[in-house]
Amino acid sequence: MNYHKYYPLDVVNGEGTRCVLFVSGCAHKCVGCHNASTIKPDSGHPYTLELEEQILKDLGDTRIHRDGLSLSGGDPLFPSNLNDVGRLVRRAKEMYPEKDIWMWTGYELEELSKAQLAVVKYVDVLIDGRFVMAERNLSLAWRGSANQRILRRTEGML
């Protein structure tokens, strides 16, 4: 897996203060994509275990308190990302069960494969759906078009 950016402290990509990883690779290629530079799976930088250890360490930062980890891209559920993203979210939940994990994907929950669902079981908030230019709405929190949903485990949506 490759990634484009990692932010150890971020207050834009989800509720609260978070660690945020933007991965490479997306099958959807949505017209008007906000992160078009992340579509190619080989773009960006190689994801390493050293980076994973840094992310897990950063999640322990007291400024993150009860907030957590956000995964965007690209698409964290892009097939070639599943092993690394799956390991990261599993380890994050094991080490910090009180922290939440947010994930953005162009897939809809109903179309996820068994392998993708195995990753999503660690996710607390899933923003799903492709970006649709005809439904673009810049006033929406954490999503770009009205068709995208914010699904929360606490509300029984996941």
C-alpha positions as CSV (number, residue, x, y, z in Angstrom):
1,M,0.0,0.0,0.0
2,N,1.0,3.6,-0.6
3,Y,-0.1,6.7,1.2
4,H,-0.1,10.4,0.3
5,K,-0.2,12.2,3.7
6,Y,-0.2,11.5,7.3
7,Y,-1.2,14.2,9.9
8,P,-0.5,13.3,13.5
9,L,-2.9,16.1,14.7
10,D,-5.9,17.2,12.6
11,V,-9.2,18.8,13.5
12,V,-10.9,18.8,10.1
13,N,-11.3,15.1,9.1
14,G,-13.8,13.9,11.7
15,E,-15.0,14.9,15.1
16,G,-12.4,16.2,17.6
17,T,-8.6,15.9,17.3
18,R,-7.4,13.0,15.2
19,C,-4.6,11.2,13.5
20,V,-5.3,11.2,9.7
21,L,-3.9,8.9,7.0
22,F,-4.7,9.5,3.3
23,V,-4.0,6.3,1.4
24,S,-3.4,5.8,-2.3
25,G,-5.6,3.8,-4.6
26,C,-9.2,4.2,-5.6
27,A,-11.3,2.2,-8.2
28,H,-14.1,4.8,-8.4
29,K,-12.4,7.7,-10.2
30,C,-15.3,10.1,-9.3
31,V,-15.5,13.1,-11.6
32,G,-14.6,16.1,-9.4
33,C,-12.8,14.1,-6.8
34,H,-11.4,16.2,-4.0
35,N,-8.3,14.0,-3.7
36,A,-7.7,13.1,-7.3
37,S,-3.9,12.8,-6.8
38,T,-4.6,9.8,-4.5
39,I,-6.4,7.7,-7.2
40,K,-3.4,5.8,-8.5
41,P,-2.4,3.0,-6.1
42,D,1.3,3.5,-6.8
43,S,1.3,7.2,-6.1
44,G,2.6,8.8,-2.9
45,H,5.0,7.0,-0.6
46,P,5.3,3.3,0.5
47,Y,3.4,2.6,3.7
48,T,5.8,1.0,6.2
49,L,5.5,-0.7,9.6
50,E,7.6,2.2,10.9
51,L,4.8,4.6,9.9
52,E,2.2,2.3,11.4
53,E,4.1,2.2,14.7
54,Q,4.3,6.1,14.6
55,I,0.5,6.3,14.0
56,L,-0.2,4.0,16.9
57,K,2.2,6.0,19.1
58,D,0.6,9.3,18.0
59,L,-2.9,7.9,18.9
60,G,-1.6,7.9,22.5
61,D,-1.0,11.7,22.4
62,T,-3.1,13.3,25.2
63,R,-4.3,16.0,22.8
64,I,-6.2,13.3,21.0
65,H,-8.0,12.3,24.2
66,R,-11.0,10.2,23.3
67,D,-11.0,11.1,19.6
68,G,-9.1,8.8,17.2
69,L,-8.0,7.8,13.8
70,S,-9.4,8.9,10.4
71,L,-8.6,7.0,7.1
72,S,-9.3,8.6,3.8
73,G,-7.7,8.6,0.4
74,G,-7.9,7.3,-2.2
75,D,-10.0,4.6,-0.7
76,P,-8.9,2.7,2.4
77,L,-11.1,-0.2,1.1
78,F,-9.4,-0.4,-2.3
79,P,-8.5,-4.1,-2.6
80,S,-4.7,-3.7,-2.4
81,N,-5.1,-1.6,0.8
82,L,-7.1,-4.1,2.8
83,N,-4.2,-6.0,4.4
84,D,-2.4,-2.9,5.7
85,V,-5.5,-0.9,6.6
86,G,-7.0,-4.0,8.2
87,R,-3.9,-4.5,10.4
88,L,-3.8,-0.8,11.3
89,V,-7.4,-0.6,12.4
90,R,-7.3,-3.9,14.3
91,R,-4.1,-2.8,16.2
92,A,-5.6,0.7,16.9
93,K,-8.7,-0.8,18.4
94,E,-6.7,-3.3,20.5
95,M,-4.4,-0.6,21.9
96,Y,-7.0,2.2,22.2
97,P,-10.5,0.7,22.5
98,E,-11.8,4.0,23.8
99,K,-10.8,5.9,20.6
100,D,-13.0,5.9,17.5
101,I,-12.0,5.1,13.9
102,W,-13.5,7.1,11.0
103,M,-13.2,5.9,7.4
104,W,-14.2,7.4,4.0
105,T,-14.9,5.0,1.1
106,G,-16.5,5.3,-2.3
107,Y,-18.1,1.9,-1.8
108,E,-21.6,1.7,-0.3
109,L,-21.9,-0.5,2.8
110,E,-24.3,-2.8,1.0
111,E,-21.8,-3.6,-1.8
112,L,-18.8,-4.4,0.4
113,S,-17.0,-7.7,0.0
114,K,-16.4,-10.1,3.0
115,A,-12.8,-8.9,3.0
116,Q,-13.9,-5.2,3.2
117,L,-16.5,-6.0,5.9
118,A,-13.7,-7.6,7.9
119,V,-11.9,-4.3,8.0
120,V,-15.1,-2.2,8.6
121,K,-16.0,-4.2,11.7
122,Y,-13.3,-2.1,13.5
123,V,-14.7,1.2,12.2
124,D,-17.0,3.4,14.3
125,V,-18.0,5.9,11.6
126,L,-18.1,5.1,7.9
127,I,-18.8,7.8,5.3
128,D,-19.8,5.8,2.3
129,G,-20.7,6.4,-1.4
130,R,-19.1,7.8,-4.4
131,F,-18.8,11.5,-4.9
132,V,-21.4,12.6,-7.3
133,M,-20.9,16.0,-8.9
134,A,-24.6,16.5,-9.5
135,E,-25.2,16.1,-5.8
136,R,-22.3,18.2,-4.6
137,N,-23.0,20.2,-1.5
138,L,-20.2,22.1,0.2
139,S,-22.3,22.8,3.3
140,L,-22.4,19.1,4.3
141,A,-20.2,18.0,7.2
142,W,-17.5,15.5,6.3
143,R,-18.7,14.7,2.8
144,G,-18.9,16.3,-0.6
145,S,-22.2,15.1,-2.1
146,A,-25.7,14.5,-0.7
147,N,-25.8,10.8,-1.7
148,Q,-22.9,10.0,0.7
149,R,-24.0,8.7,4.1
150,I,-22.5,9.0,7.6
151,L,-23.0,5.6,9.2
152,R,-22.3,5.3,12.9
153,R,-21.9,2.1,14.8
154,T,-23.3,3.8,18.0
155,E,-26.6,4.4,16.0
156,G,-26.7,0.8,14.8
157,M,-26.0,1.8,11.2
158,L,-22.9,-0.4,10.9
